[in-house]
Amino acid sequence: MADNGTGGFSDAERAAIKERAAELRAEKGGKKAAAGLEDLLTSIAAMPDDQRVIAERIHAIVTRVAPALTAKTWYGQPAWVNADGKVVVFFHSAQKYGTAYNTLGSEAGAKLEDGVMWPSSYSIKGPLGIEEEELIAAWVAKAAG
């Protein structure tokens, strides 16, 4: 990811995402996926800068480690669903729900079951570092199955 001065997507990355949305619209049955991606990107763009940067990084991570998941919004916030349309991973901004932190979570579509207890969500209060991005990538990959 190139730095555009805000830590978010560069202009080139934003253009590539828009191009991918256009490609999805052109594919048979891809209009829904393209609309979902556009809705997700619009949701992220509306977030305050600090939360937007985190959501953009999470979107990039999910797209990289779980390309089979489809982007959409869920309760007006970014989410990624499996082929059955079940939410696997979601991001809730602190602003949207008036909380002290952002939440990266999973739903029933995730494949995280491990014994009798496992993490189903993480609180994110500050910018993501390399360690946090690696943890998120491993968690999303496991959730996506």
Buried (B, 14 or more C-beta within 10 A) or exposed (E): EEEEEEBBBBEEBBEEBBEBBEEBBEEEEBEEBBBBBBBBBEBBEEBEEBBBBBBBBBBBBBBEBBEEBBBBBBEEBBBBBBEEEEBBBBBBBBBBEEEEBBBBBBBEBBEBEEEEEEEBBBEBEEEBEEEBBEBBBEBBBBBBE
